[in-house]
């Protein structure tokens, strides 16, 4: 099973110059992740990828039922 996460980064001035960027990661929340980002440059797309992965990690730290140290498990 693959999780498809779509992040779209558009600025008003660069909307026409935006290009698709695709990133693949294995073992994200126990499955594969295909991240598609529409961005004006590779650098911006890489920043969006890092932000998305950081948010996934943050939410896993809060909501994981597998990690005994997650906030949810401590309740």
N, C-alpha and C positions, 0 to 999 in steps of 0.2 A: 504494500500500500504506500502510496506517495502522498505527501502533503504538498499541495501547491499553494504558495503564498505569493500574492501579487502586491508589489509595492510600486506605486507610480509617483515619480517625482517630476513635477512640471513647474517651470517658472513661466510667467507671462511672456517674458522676452525670448526664452529659448524653447518654447513649446514645439516649434517647427523643427528644431535641431535635435530633439530628443531621439535617442536610439535605444532599441531593446538590448538588455544584457541578461544573461541567464547564468545562474550559479547552482551547482549541485552539491549537496552534502548528504552523507550517510550517517545514520544513527543520531538523528535529531528527534528527540522525544520517542526514541525506539523505532524510528522509521526513516525513510529517505525524504529529503526536502529538495524541491525544485523551486528556486526563488527567481522570479522574473521581475526585472526592474526596468522601467522606462526612464532614462536619464540623459542629460545633455553631454555627459562624458563618462569615461571609465572610472575616473576618480570619484565622481558623485555616486555612481552605481556601487562602487566598493564601500563607500561610506554608508549607503542605504543597506547594503548586505550586512555590514558590521552592526548597524543599529537594530536590524531585524533579529539577528542571532543573539544579540545582547538582551533584547526584550523577551525572546523565547526562553533564554536561560533565567532571566529574572522571574518570569511567570512559573517556570518549572520549580524554582526555589520556593515559591509560595504555594503552588497547587499540587505538587507531586504527592501521590499516595504511595510511591515506591521508596522515597527518601525519608527515612525516619526523622531527619532534621528539618524537613520542610514545615512551613507554618501550618499547613493543613494537617499534617501528621501529628504535630504537637498538640493539636486540639483533641 
